[in-house]
Amino acid sequence: MAIGVGELLAGLFTGVPSPLAAIGGAVVEGAPSWLEDFAIATFGTGDKAALAIGTAVVAGIVGWLAGTLGRTRPWLVPVAFGLFGVLGIAAARNEPGAEFVAIVAATLVAVSAGLLTHRLLVPRIEEPTDGLAADRSRRRFLGMASAAGVVAVTAGVVGRRLLTRTPALPPITIIPPTYTAPLPGPEHDFGIEGLSPIVVSNDDFYRIDTALVVPRVAVADWSLRVTGLVDNPLSFTYDDLLGMELVEDHITIACVSNEVGGDLVGNALWTGVPLAGVLELAGLQPGATQLVGRSVDRFTVGFPPELVFDGRGALIAVAMNGDPLPAAHGFPARLIVPGLYGYVSATKWLSEIELTTWDGFDAYWVPRGWSKEAPIKTQSRIDLPRSGRTVAAGQVEVAGVAWAPLKGVSEVEVSVDGGDWTPCALTEPLSSRAWVQWKASVQLASGDHTIAVRATDGPGSTQTADRVPPRPDGATGHHTIRVNAA
C-alpha cells in the first residue's frame, strides 16, 4: 500500500520521484559487476521492469515480516515503516528534479497509508477463531484485505503508467540542416520483408540507459553547459542549439553489452550541432584530455576530445529521423559520437560537457569493470532465416546487416556447416558511419544446418571467430544460426 501510494504521488507531482526508481537506483549503484551482468543477460532491455518488480517484492516481504513479528512486538511496525520512509527520502533526494519538501510530504502520506492499512487489518486477524463468529471475522478480514490489495495495486499501476508515459513535447520546429544526408533509395535497402530496415524507426530503436524512469526535462528550465578546462565556459538554451548551424548524418550506434547477433544496435538519421564547433568556441586548454558528458540523471561518459576533431562528425543531436528527439532517446539533446560504443559517448538528456584530464575522472561504467576506451567492433548479424526455423530444402536466401562505423564494410561472407566462405551482395552505404544490408543464396540439403556470417571492414580486417562476452569492451565472434531444411 505504501509503495503503491508513493508511485501514484510520483506520477501526479513532478517534484516527487518514484520510490521504486529511487530505491532501485540505489541498488544499481551498489550492485556488484557480476549481478549487473546477470541482470543484462537474463532480462535484457526488460531489466528496468525486473528491478522495479523485484524492489516491490522485497519491500512486500519486509512489510509482511514486520507485520507478522509486530503481532508480538507492536513497536516493530512503526519502526519498519519509519526506516522505509527514511530510506525512501535518502534515495529520492538525489533524483533529477526532486524537491525535498515534496519528497518528505509524499513519504509521510505513503507511510501513513501503509500504517493505516496495517491498523485496519491486524485486529481482524486477532478476532475469535472458533464458530460462526470466527467465520464472519475471516470473511471480513479477507474482504478488507482484498479491497486494500486492489487499492494498492491500482495506485501502483496508475502511478507507474503516469511515470512511464511519454512526456508531451512542446511544439518544436527543426530548421533545415546546412548539410543534408542522402535519402535512402533502392540501392541502400534490399526491401526484404523481415530484414532490419536500413533506417530504424524511433519507436523500434533500441533503448539502453541507466534511467529507471525516463527523465521529464522542461525545456524552459534546461540548459547545456560547457565547463572545465576551457578558455570560455559556455551555456546554451534549447533555442540556442536550434538556432545554430545544424547538420545531419546516418549513424549506426551500438551498446557495448550487445551479444554477438544481438539487437542492441541501430542506424538512424541524426540531426544536431557539430560538437567540434562548440569545443572550438569554448577553447580547449592544453590539459584537456577527456571530454565528460553528464546527463540530468547523473549518468556520465568519457572519451578523448581529439576524437571530436578527426572528422568522424560527432554531434550534439537534437533530432532523430527528422523529429525532435523522443524523450526515451534523450530529449532535449544527446551526444552522438560515431565509432564509439554508447557507454563512453552517447549521453542522453545531456546537461553538461566538461573538459578534464584522462586520469582525473572515471565515467559511470569504468569503475564497474568496463574499458575506458571503447571503439565499436566490426560485426555482422543474420536476420533471415531466424535461428531454429524450418526452411524449404534447396536454394535458401540468407540476409542480415553488418556494421563497422567510420571504417565501412567492404565484404560480408557466409559459411554453411563450416564450409567455404561465400561472398554476399551488399547495399550501398548511406555513409561510412552507417550499417549495410547483405544477402546471399545458399544451397541446403534436407536436414539440420548451421549458417555463420562474418564481415570485413574497409581497411581489410575480418571479424575474428574467437567468441568473447561483451565485458569489458564489446563482444566478438561469428553470428551462427541453426536451421532445418525439409
Phi and psi in degrees as a GROMACS rama.xvg file:
@    title "Ramachandran Plot"
@    xaxis  label "Phi"
@    yaxis  label "Psi"
@TYPE xy
-62.2149  -44.0304  ALA-2
-67.6151  -42.5724  ILE-3
-59.6305  -45.5898  GLY-4
-65.6343  -38.9928  VAL-5
-61.6055  -41.7204  GLY-6
-65.1303  -39.8556  GLU-7
-63.8563  -44.1958  LEU-8
-63.9356  -37.508  LEU-9
-64.8645  -36.652  ALA-10
-71.5832  -27.8258  GLY-11
-87.5569  -29.5969  LEU-12
-124.131  127.522  PHE-13
-67.0072  -27.6794  THR-14
-82.1628  -0.267058  GLY-15
-109.207  111.178  VAL-16
-72.9177  158.116  PRO-17
-66.17  126.78  SER-18
-62.4156  -36.0384  PRO-19
-64.9626  -41.7472  LEU-20
-68.7937  -40.7993  ALA-21
-66.0824  -48.8503  ALA-22
-69.4389  -38.87  ILE-23
-62.1981  -39.0807  GLY-24
-62.7366  -39.4505  GLY-25
-64.7841  -36.5489  ALA-26
-64.0298  -44.483  VAL-27
-61.4818  -41.7937  VAL-28
-58.133  -37.578  GLU-29
-99.6174  3.6317  GLY-30
-73.1293  138.946  ALA-31
-69.3604  158.315  PRO-32
-61.0082  -35.1374  SER-33
-65.302  -33.266  TRP-34
-71.5836  -37.6074  LEU-35
-62.5556  -44.6582  GLU-36
-60.859  -41.817  ASP-37
-62.2859  -44.173  PHE-38
-63.4802  -43.2202  ALA-39
-64.6273  -45.287  ILE-40
-67.6652  -36.1555  ALA-41
-82.4115  -45.3161  THR-42
-106.18  -15.7612  PHE-43
56.8305  -131.406  GLY-44
-73.1622  -5.38281  THR-45
-92.3095  13.2565  GLY-46
-64.0709  -32.4086  ASP-47
-68.147  -44.0959  LYS-48
-64.0479  -40.3778  ALA-49
-63.0256  -39.7646  ALA-50
-66.0853  -42.4042  LEU-51
-63.0071  -44.2382  ALA-52
-64.8267  -43.7489  ILE-53
-61.45  -40.5032  GLY-54
-63.1735  -42.7576  THR-55
-64.6863  -40.2313  ALA-56
-64.4824  -46.0032  VAL-57
-61.8204  -43.7919  VAL-58
-62.0534  -38.0637  ALA-59
-63.7096  -40.8234  GLY-60
-64.4484  -43.7166  ILE-61
-60.5495  -43.4138  VAL-62
-62.996  -40.6052  GLY-63
-63.6691  -43.0318  TRP-64
-63.0983  -43.1768  LEU-65
-62.4089  -41.6938  ALA-66
-66.501  -40.2794  GLY-67
-66.6913  -49.1557  THR-68
-68.9464  -25.9026  LEU-69
-69.1701  -14.7384  GLY-70
-66.9503  -29.1497  ARG-71
-106.873  -18.8956  THR-72
-130.133  79.3085  ARG-73
-56.1743  -28.1317  PRO-74
-67.2022  -19.0011  TRP-75
-65.7771  -32.4382  LEU-76
-65.439  -55.8069  VAL-77
-63.1423  -31.8056  PRO-78
-64.2471  -45.1628  VAL-79
-62.2517  -44.597  ALA-80
-67.6476  -36.3672  PHE-81
-63.3293  -43.7707  GLY-82
-64.0283  -39.0508  LEU-83
-58.7961  -44.5991  PHE-84
-66.0285  -43.3169  GLY-85
-63.5391  -42.7651  VAL-86
-60.9522  -43.5019  LEU-87
-62.6593  -43.2843  GLY-88
-64.3677  -44.4932  ILE-89
-61.8323  -40.5066  ALA-90
-73.4828  -35.6078  ALA-91
-81.5177  -24.2728  ALA-92
-65.4242  -21.7562  ARG-93
-97.0316  3.73817  ASN-94
-73.3194  150.612  GLU-95
-57.5637  131.658  PRO-96
74.9921  6.88702  GLY-97
-70.9191  139.95  ALA-98
-116.615  121.397  GLU-99
-57.9173  -45.7228  PHE-100
-61.9671  -42.0157  VAL-101
-64.8937  -38.3759  ALA-102
-62.636  -47.455  ILE-103
-61.9695  -44.5652  VAL-104
-62.8723  -45.1322  ALA-105
-65.0352  -38.2141  ALA-106
-65.4811  -41.6227  THR-107
-61.1149  -41.5542  LEU-108
-65.8445  -44.4654  VAL-109
-64.5589  -46.1643  ALA-110
-63.7291  -40.5549  VAL-111
-62.5763  -38.6887  SER-112
-62.4802  -41.2244  ALA-113
-65.1008  -44.6883  GLY-114
-64.73  -40.4406  LEU-115
-63.722  -41.666  LEU-116
-61.2496  -43.7048  THR-117
-61.6436  -43.7376  HIS-118
-63.0532  -36.8804  ARG-119
-73.7504  -33.691  LEU-120
-88.2507  -39.8381  LEU-121
-60.2944  -43.1851  VAL-122
-57.916  -28.6006  PRO-123
-68.4232  -32.6454  ARG-124
-68.308  -34.3625  ILE-125
-88.615  1.6674  GLU-126
-72.4868  168.416  GLU-127
-51.1275  144.239  PRO-128
-113.456  13.2155  THR-129
-121.178  143.969  ASP-130
73.6833  -163.809  GLY-131
-62.6331  -38.3875  LEU-132
-61.1856  -38.8099  ALA-133
-65.1317  -40.9511  ALA-134
-60.7367  -45.9028  ASP-135
-62.5014  -40.3569  ARG-136
-62.0586  -43.5656  SER-137
-64.302  -40.7007  ARG-138
-64.0853  -41.6109  ARG-139
-62.8925  -42.8318  ARG-140
-63.2107  -47.6743  PHE-141
-62.6345  -38.3073  LEU-142
-64.5473  -46.0643  GLY-143
-67.6338  -40.1833  MET-144
-64.2089  -40.9356  ALA-145
-64.631  -43.0425  SER-146
-63.0867  -42.2714  ALA-147
-63.8712  -39.3315  ALA-148
-63.1954  -41.9466  GLY-149
-62.2051  -44.9645  VAL-150
-62.0463  -45.1088  VAL-151
-62.5717  -47.8622  ALA-152
-65.8685  -42.1585  VAL-153
-61.7679  -44.7931  THR-154
-61.2096  -43.4436  ALA-155
-65.7374  -43.3701  GLY-156
-66.5187  -44.9673  VAL-157
-62.7895  -44.5117  VAL-158
-60.6547  -42.9306  GLY-159
-65.1439  -39.7036  ARG-160
-62.4291  -41.9624  ARG-161
-65.4111  -37.2802  LEU-162
-71.8036  -35.9818  LEU-163
-96.4523  0.267748  THR-164
-66.1951  153.378  ARG-165
-72.9167  117.904  THR-166
-60.5153  138.666  PRO-167
-71.248  131.02  ALA-168
-93.256  146.629  LEU-169
-67.8473  161.514  PRO-170
-58.4938  124.443  PRO-171
-131.189  133.585  ILE-172
-114.392  119.294  THR-173
-92.2901  117.139  ILE-174
-67.3901  152.177  ILE-175
-58.0143  133.099  PRO-176
-69.1652  154.228  PRO-177
-65.8883  -42.4295  THR-178
-110.024  124.312  TYR-179
-107.375  142.722  THR-180
-83.3731  155.979  ALA-181
-65.0383  146.211  PRO-182
-77.2555  137.785  LEU-183
-61.4313  132.949  PRO-184
-126.254  -175.192  GLY-185
-62.0558  -23.3518  PRO-186
-74.8779  -14.918  GLU-187
-100.087  -13.7193  HIS-188
-145.563  122.618  ASP-189
-67.3921  -20.9911  PHE-190
69.8416  29.4382  GLY-191
-86.804  127.337  ILE-192
-63.0868  131.161  GLU-193
92.3783  -13.2083  GLY-194
-84.1523  137.929  LEU-195
-52.8577  128.61  SER-196
-64.8393  154.001  PRO-197
-67.4128  -29.3906  ILE-198
-120.842  119.097  VAL-199
-85.0337  133.214  VAL-200
-65.4497  158.62  SER-201
-59.6231  -39.9726  ASN-202
-68.3308  -30.4782  ASP-203
-95.4274  -7.23085  ASP-204
-68.8977  138.817  PHE-205
-63.3841  151.359  TYR-206
-129.314  119.995  ARG-207
-134.875  121.305  ILE-208
-162.445  178.692  ASP-209
-96.1351  0.193178  THR-210
-78.2692  117.057  ALA-211
-73.7492  -25.9494  LEU-212
-131.915  132.6  VAL-213
-60.0869  123.277  VAL-214
-58.9778  136.191  PRO-215
-99.0578  97.7053  ARG-216
-95.1918  122.808  VAL-217
-86.2593  117.783  ALA-218
-57.7247  -38.0444  VAL-219
-62.4092  -27.6003  ALA-220
-101.417  -2.90456  ASP-221
-92.9926  146.267  TRP-222
-150.432  157.216  SER-223
-112.608  120.234  LEU-224
-104.253  144.377  ARG-225
-115.356  114.227  VAL-226
-132.985  -176.69  THR-227
91.1673  -136.33  GLY-228
-81.3104  67.1117  LEU-229
-131.422  153.253  VAL-230
-75.7094  -32.6752  ASP-231
-130.052  90.948  ASN-232
-56.3149  138.988  PRO-233
-124.614  159.56  LEU-234
-145.222  131.199  SER-235
-123.253  134.596  PHE-236
-83.4321  172.706  THR-237
-63.0972  -41.9038  TYR-238
-63.568  -34.3557  ASP-239
-59.6919  -46.2665  ASP-240
-63.5794  -44.4378  LEU-241
-64.702  -25.3907  LEU-242
-86.7668  -4.98618  GLY-243
-87.1832  171.085  MET-244
-66.0518  124.426  GLU-245
-108.61  148.1  LEU-246
-131.464  163.024  VAL-247
-135.972  152.732  GLU-248
-160.671  148.945  ASP-249
-83.5563  118.942  HIS-250
-133.279  130.822  ILE-251
-92.0358  126.906  THR-252
-117.514  155.91  ILE-253
-145.833  150.874  ALA-254
-91.1311  138.133  CYS-255
-64.6084  -22.9306  VAL-256
-82.3474  3.59023  SER-257
-66.9706  121.756  ASN-258
-74.0474  162.284  GLU-259
-57.6662  125.536  VAL-260
83.1596  4.15769  GLY-261
-79.008  173.451  GLY-262
-112.222  17.7848  ASP-263
-87.6645  55.4739  LEU-264
-155.469  148.208  VAL-265
-167.426  158.983  GLY-266
-117.31  133.194  ASN-267
-143.528  165.189  ALA-268
-92.3054  112.283  LEU-269
-104.289  136.265  TRP-270
-120.93  134.49  THR-271
-175.395  -173.298  GLY-272
-90.2478  129.152  VAL-273
-57.8107  125.337  PRO-274
-65.3625  -31.557  LEU-275
-60.5766  -41.2984  ALA-276
-64.1098  -38.4317  GLY-277
-65.7785  -42.9276  VAL-278
-67.934  -32.7241  LEU-279
-65.074  -38.9267  GLU-280
-63.9277  -38.5894  LEU-281
-73.582  -32.63  ALA-282
75.5863  96.6292  GLY-283
-73.0919  136.181  LEU-284
-83.3751  156.517  GLN-285
-55.2377  -30.6827  PRO-286
-84.3148  1.7277  GLY-287
-77.948  97.851  ALA-288
-115.175  3.16853  THR-289
-145.672  133.824  GLN-290
-101.825  122.238  LEU-291
-108.148  123.727  VAL-292
-98.2105  127.862  GLY-293
-114.941  136.235  ARG-294
-98.0619  161.616  SER-295
-63.4846  -20.6021  VAL-296
-97.7228  17.186  ASP-297
78.3516  1.96079  ARG-298
-66.9491  145.851  PHE-299
-134.147  150.98  THR-300
-129.046  168.028  VAL-301
-156.332  137.114  GLY-302
-154.882  161.035  PHE-303
-65.8554  129.957  PRO-304
-65.7007  -21.4183  PRO-305
-62.7413  -21.8242  GLU-306
-67.2703  -20.7579  LEU-307
-70.8981  -25.9291  VAL-308
-106.341  12.8711  PHE-309
-96.8123  11.3679  ASP-310
91.5911  5.23231  GLY-311
-75.4818  -16.5352  ARG-312
81.7151  45.0566  GLY-313
-64.8689  141.21  ALA-314
-127.859  149.237  LEU-315
-92.9905  95.5569  ILE-316
-79.8703  136.889  ALA-317
-120.889  -7.43067  VAL-318
-143.62  153.208  ALA-319
-136.016  118.999  MET-320
54.4031  39.2291  ASN-321
86.9597  -8.35427  GLY-322
-111.653  153.956  ASP-323
-53.7368  147.033  PRO-324
-49.4975  128.446  LEU-325
-63.0673  153.745  PRO-326
-56.7099  -40.667  ALA-327
-69.1746  -17.0647  ALA-328
-111.027  17.8468  HIS-329
115.746  9.78799  GLY-330
-51.8365  135.946  PHE-331
-91.6016  -17.1818  PRO-332
-152.83  152.304  ALA-333
-147.698  165.145  ARG-334
-93.3676  137.55  LEU-335
-128.679  115.017  ILE-336
-121.889  101.24  VAL-337
-55.7516  139.001  PRO-338
90.8502  -6.15691  GLY-339
-116.742  140.404  LEU-340
-60.5227  151.87  TYR-341
-61.534  -30.8589  GLY-342
-69.5616  -14.8093  TYR-343
-109.547  2.8235  VAL-344
-145.293  -41.6753  SER-345
-88.8722  63.4658  ALA-346
-65.4919  120.429  THR-347
-87.3823  162.856  LYS-348
47.2044  48.6113  TRP-349
-61.6683  131.447  LEU-350
-123.359  -22.6453  SER-351
-153.543  141.829  GLU-352
-116.828  114.254  ILE-353
-113.018  133.12  GLU-354
-98.6848  125.031  LEU-355
-143.86  -166.842  THR-356
-93.2249  158.272  THR-357
-63.5897  -39.6711  TRP-358
-88.5111  -7.22216  ASP-359
-84.2769  -9.56242  GLY-360
-157.641  138.6  PHE-361
-114.716  122.271  ASP-362
-68.5047  173.024  ALA-363
-45.3505  -49.8329  TYR-364
-87.5462  -13.0007  TRP-365
-65.9919  -48.3667  VAL-366
-64.7275  -13.8909  PRO-367
-91.983  13.3118  ARG-368
99.2772  9.09599  GLY-369
-101.482  152.94  TRP-370
-65.6666  150.401  SER-371
-78.9407  -29.35  LYS-372
-110.448  135.946  GLU-373
-150.648  73.2228  ALA-374
-69.4402  143.393  PRO-375
-66.4663  134.124  ILE-376
-88.4427  148.571  LYS-377
-61.972  129.843  THR-378
-143.97  159.704  GLN-379
-143.888  155.465  SER-380
-142.335  142.511  ARG-381
-94.9361  119.587  ILE-382
-95.5214  -34.8017  ASP-383
-135.047  135.963  LEU-384
-72.737  164.364  PRO-385
-74.0343  144.931  ARG-386
-62.0095  136.864  SER-387
90.1698  -4.93064  GLY-388
-82.7554  161.984  ARG-389
-102.46  131.427  THR-390
-123.536  161.658  VAL-391
-72.7409  132.51  ALA-392
-61.925  149.668  ALA-393
118.258  -144.514  GLY-394
-76.03  122.439  GLN-395
-121.175  130.095  VAL-396
-83.2968  128.693  GLU-397
-116.26  136.709  VAL-398
-151.453  158.539  ALA-399
-175.953  -158.2  GLY-400
-130.185  157.635  VAL-401
-144.164  148.408  ALA-402
-146.722  145.159  TRP-403
-155.572  71.6629  ALA-404
-51.7883  136.405  PRO-405
81.5136  -42.9764  LEU-406
-82.8318  -31.0817  LYS-407
78.6926  160.265  GLY-408
-104.826  121.703  VAL-409
-97.5017  -25.249  SER-410
-158.811  145.16  GLU-411
-131.033  138.051  VAL-412
-133.031  150.67  GLU-413
-122.125  153.713  VAL-414
-134.367  136.785  SER-415
-107.576  125.129  VAL-416
54.3631  36.9863  ASP-417
76.1315  12.6538  GLY-418
-83.5492  -160.343  GLY-419
-62.1938  153.782  ASP-420
-86.1784  129.124  TRP-421
-107.556  126.348  THR-422
-63.7774  148.086  PRO-423
-112.503  158.965  CYS-424
-80.048  141.939  ALA-425
-120.65  148.678  LEU-426
-78.2425  160.77  THR-427
-69.5501  135.127  GLU-428
-72.8527  140.103  PRO-429
-69.1029  -28.9603  LEU-430
-165.811  170.202  SER-431
-70.8269  -8.05456  SER-432
-98.4938  -5.8659  ARG-433
-106.538  153.305  ALA-434
-75.5786  169.178  TRP-435
-126.696  158.859  VAL-436
-93.8115  153.393  GLN-437
-137.619  157.214  TRP-438
-153.457  156.67  LYS-439
-157.449  158.751  ALA-440
-113.347  125.819  SER-441
-122.248  152.112  VAL-442
-94.6757  121.482  GLN-443
-121.472  120.556  LEU-444
-78.8352  167.351  ALA-445
-59.248  138.286  SER-446
127.653  -174.534  GLY-447
-87.5339  142.699  ASP-448
-141.649  154.905  HIS-449
-113.375  140.854  THR-450
-125.923  128.43  ILE-451
-119.924  156.168  ALA-452
-133.764  149.251  VAL-453
-146.572  152.718  ARG-454
-122.318  152.939  ALA-455
-119.861  132.998  THR-456
-84.0629  176.956  ASP-457
-54.8914  -47.3484  GLY-458
-69.5375  -8.71325  PRO-459
105.712  8.85706  GLY-460
-86.7891  130.053  SER-461
-100.791  143.589  THR-462
-49.3175  136.923  GLN-463
-77.9108  150.303  THR-464
-84.0175  -11.5571  ALA-465
-64.6059  123.481  ASP-466
-91.868  117.301  ARG-467
-130.374  150.618  VAL-468
-74.2766  169.741  PRO-469
-60.0079  -42.6409  PRO-470
-69.9894  131.112  ARG-471
-104.692  -8.05931  PRO-472
-143.905  29.0044  ASP-473
113.307  141.221  GLY-474
-74.9901  154.238  ALA-475
-134.49  165.038  THR-476
129.597  165.049  GLY-477
-88.3835  130.888  HIS-478
-70.4872  126.902  HIS-479
-130.07  134.731  THR-480
-121.334  162.22  ILE-481
-118.541  133.475  ARG-482
-136.037  160.017  VAL-483
-116.513  125.292  ASN-484
-97.7488  129.926  ALA-485
